[in-house]
Amino acid sequence: MTQRKIIHLDCDCFYAAVEMRDDPGLRGVPLAVGGEGGRGVVTTCNYQARKFGVRSAMPGAEARRRCPDLVTVPVDMARYRAVSQQVMAIFRDLTDQVEPLSLDEAFLDVSEVDSHRGSATLMAEYLRQRVREETGITVSAGVAPNKFLAKIASDWQKPDGLFVIRPEDVAGFVETLPVEKLFGVGQVTAGKLHSLGLSTCGDLRRAEPTMLVERFGRQGLKLYEMAHGEDNRPVVVTRNVKSISVERTFSRDLPDKSACDLVMEALVEDLGRRLMRKSRQKPIHKLFVKIRYSDFSTHTLERVREPVRAPLTADFAPLLAELMTDTERPVRLLGLGVRFRNDEAPVTQLRLFD
């Protein structure tokens, strides 16, 4: 049985991060998104504001009382949604197994991904770097054998951090983990657990499962399982895949188009393997090629094409020739892919409070 490799990625104070990216004057000051006017509430805030005790869902008046210098800006969901689409597209460049939880976070199952030497840690670093370079947003990541632990790990070294829980480290990690960190444990349940002398997962591991079920019903069994670091929930893909692509970032820039031509065949082979892993055939509508030059400028070209077979190197070569007008320009990244026809719109859950 393949060891599961789950990555949880969470953008740091997402709405506020977008605002600070687009208006450098907001950097370095306590900032809240929302909370304007007499009855508004804070949707999210940056880390400078959090130092004063400002939190999401807090009334704006209370936030300003705690932080008199607080700067507030109105919520701009259309802008945040556009950045979210960029971020999720980067995640899906690595794997189709993406479960968005909201605009700014997602689970990825990378158990079957071969790139980056099959290392989930290297994949998480790669995704964090791409999001930072292409959107200006920082992302914290957690890598673990299951969703429960990956989500905890992503919060362990926020902001802009990466924390890895290896399978052999699970038992030691959960031993001292406070019960408040467990999924579904709020203030009331935590109080009941504390009254039973159960403050950590280690305490829960040593408790009788039958007692936990008697006190907490079905949740008691789930608490017992989580305290052992167990979580069998799969990553649930909540959207129809609209495209499949592969790309490669080079440790040394490719010097010219001739070098790119040599790499194309291997990329097409990788793309073919990804297409074969699809559970059902989808009609291909477009082919595209992507280039990132040594100065980090990125260019993409796509053309309508509906081959009855998997695309070959010869199908992508004309796109590369058309896109790369300066054949002597060094290339940092080269990618290619296909877009499918008749996919339905993605289904994602939007989260107001970040």
N, C-alpha and C positions, 0 to 999 in steps of 0.2 A: 504494500500500500504506500502510495506516494505521500511524503510528509507535506502537509498543507503549509503554504507560505502566504500569509495575509498581510497586506499593507493598509493602514488607515492613514489617510492624508487629510489635513485640516488647515485651511487658510487661516492665518493669524489675524484676528479682529478684522474680518474680511471687509465689511462695508467701510469701516474707518480707514483701512489700508488703501482702498480704492480712492477715497477722498484725499488722503495724504499724497498718494502717487500723482493725482491730477492737479493738486494745488500744493506745491512745496511749502507755501507759507503756513500750512497746517501742521507741518512736521515739527516735532519738539514742543508742541503745546498740548495741554489736555483737551481732547476732542471727543465729542459725543455725536453720534448720528441719531437724529430724532430728539425728542425732549424739548422742542421749541414751544413757545406759548405757555399759557397757564395750565393746560391739562395734558400736554404731551408727555410721552414716556420715552425713555432712552431705548433705542433699538440695539445699539452696541456702542462701544467706546474704545479708544486706544489704551495702551498700557500706562501712559502718563496719567490718564484720568482714573484708571483703576487703582493707582497708588493712593488716591484720595477716598477710595471706597465707592466710587461710581460703578454701577453695574447695569446690565441690560434689564429691561422691564421696570427700572426705577423711575418714578415721576421726575420730570425735568426740574421741578422746583426743588425737590430733595437733592438732586444731583448738583444743582447750582449752590445749594446751601453747603454741601460738603466741599465743593470745589468752586469758589467764587470766580476764578479765572477760566472756568470751563467755556470752550467754544463749541457751539452747536451748529449743525448743518442739517438741512432737510433730507429725508430719505429719497434716493433716486434709484428705484428698483430696476428700471430699464438699463441703466448703466451697469449695475451690479450683475444683472442677468447676462449681459454681453460678456463681461469679464469671466463669469462662471462658465460660459460656453467655451471660451478659450482654454480655461483650466481643464475642464472635463475632456476636451478634445486631445490635450496633451496626454492625459491619463490613458485614453483609449488608443493612442498611438502605440502604447506598450502592450496592452491586452484588451480584449473585448469583455473580460470578466470584471466589470465595473458596476458597483452598486452606489449610486449617489444617495446621500442621506438628506442633503439640502443643497443650496447653491454653492456652499463652500467646503463640503467635506464628502468623502467617499471611501468605500472599501474596495480594494483590488485583490483578487485571487490570482497570484502569479506562480502558482504551483507548477504549471506546465510551460512557463516562459523560459526559453533557453538563452535569451540574450543576457548580456552583462554577466557571463559565466554562470547563469542560473542563480545568481546571488540576489535575494530580495533586498538585502542591505544596499548593494550597488544600484539596484533598480530604484529604490527610494531616493537615494542621493541624486541619481540622474533626473528623476521627475522633479525634485525640489529645485535643482539647478535650472532646468528648462522653464519651469513656471516663473522663477525669479527673473531669468533673462528675457523671456518673451512677454510677460505681463507686468513685471515690476512688483509682484506680490510675493511675500514669503509664506512658506508652507511648512508646518511641522508634521513629522511622520512617525508612525509607530509600526514596527515589524514584529510579528509574533506568529505562533502556530494557529491562532484562531481570532475571530472578530473581537471577542470580549477583551482579550489581552492586547490586541493591536490598538484598540481605541484608547485603552488606558495608557499605553506606551506613547501614543502621539501627544498626550498631554503632559508627559513626564518632564520634558525639557523645553516647553514653550517659553518664549516664541522662537521660531526659526530653528527648531531642534530636531534631532533624530534619536530615537531610543529603540534598541533592539532587545527582544526577549527571546533567546534561543530555547529550543525544546528542553535541553538539559538544565536550563536555568529557571524553568517555570515554578517548580516546587519551592525553591528558595525565594523567588520573587513574591509569590502570593502569601507566604508565611506571615509577613508583617504588614500586608496590605490592609488598610482600614476597611471595615465593612461598608462605609459610606461610598467607597469606590465601585461597589458592585452595582450592576445594572438593575434598576428598579428599586433600589434602596434609597428612600427619601428620609426626611427628618423623623417621621412617625415610626417607620420600620427600624431605622437605626436606633431610636430610643428603646424600642422593644428588645432589640438584640442586646443592647448594652445592659438592660435590666436583667438579662439572662447570663451576663458575664461574657458576652461574645462581642469583642471589640475589633478583632482582626480575622482575616481569613484562616489563620492558623487556629484560632479558637473554634471557628466553624468546622474546620476539618476534623477536630477532635470531638465534636458534638455528635449525639446520636441522630441519625437521619430521621428516625421515626418521631423523635421529639420535635424536630424542625417542621415536619409535615403536620403534626398535631397543632403546632402553634401558628404556622404560616400557610398551611394548605400546600397547593402545588408549588407555590413560590419557594417554600422551604426546601424542596428537592432541588430546585434550580440554584438556590443559594449554596447548597452543599456542593453541587457540581462546579459552580464557579469558584468556590473556595479551593477546589482542587485544580483550578486552572483549566477546566473543561468547558468547551462550547462547540457544539457540532453544527451550529447554524451555517448554512452555505451562503456564499455571496450570491445575491439575487440580482440578476441583470434586469433593470427596470426600463429598458428602452430597446427599440429595434436598432440594430447596428446599421448605420448609414454608410460606413466606409471601412475599408481595411487598408492599412499602410504599414510600411517598414521603413526604417531610416537608420543611418549610421553616422555617429559623430566620430571624427578621426582625431587620434592623439597628435598627429601632424597633418597640417592642411594638405589636401591634394593640390598639386602645383598647377594643374591645367585641366582642360576638358578631356584630353586623352586619358588622363588618370581616372577621371570620372567614368569614362566609357568602360574601362577595365573593371570597375567596381559594380557596374550596373548588373552584370549577369548574376553575381552572387545575391544582390538585392532582389532580383526577379525570382530567383530560386526560393529565397526566404518568403516572399510574398505568396508564391505558389503553395508552399507548405501551410501557410496561414489560411489560405482559401480552402484547402482540402480539409482543414479541421472544422469548417463550418458544418453545422448540423443539417442544413438544407441549402440547396443551390439558390442563389439570388441572381437576378439579371443584372449584369454590369452595365452601367450607364455612361460612366466617364473614367478616363485614366488621368492621373496627375503626377507631376514631378515637382519636388521641392528642393531648393538649394539654400544653404546658409553660407555666405561668404566669410572670409577671414575677419572682416570688419563687423560681423554679426548681422548684417542686413540679410533679410530673408525674402525669398521670392518663390512663388508657386505658379505653375501653369497647368491647366487642365483642358482636356478636349473630349467631346462626346465621342464615344465609341462603344459598340455593343458586340464584342467578339463572341462567337459560339464556343470558344475554348478559353482556357486560362491565358492571359496575356503573356507574350514573350518579350525578350529584350528588344527585338526589332519593333515592337509596338510602342515602347517607351522612348526609343532613340530619337525619333523626330521631335518629341516634346523637349528632350534635353537640349537638342541642337537649337531649337527655337528660343528656349529660355536663356541659355548661356551664350549671350551675344558676345561677351568678352571671353574668348577661349583661353586666355592666359591668366585669368583671375583665380587666385587660390580659393579653394572650397573647404569649409570647415565641416559641413554636414550635407549629406545627400540622402534623399528619400524619394519613395514613389508609392503609389497606391491606386485603389479603384474606389469608385463611388457606385452604390447600388441604386436601382430604380424602384419606385413604388413602396419605399419604406414609410411607415407611419411616423407621426410626430413623436418625439421623445416624451416619456412620462417621468417627470421628476417632481419631488416634493419641495415646495418652497418654504423656507423658514424665515419668519419675521425677526425673531429675536436671536441674535448671533452669539 
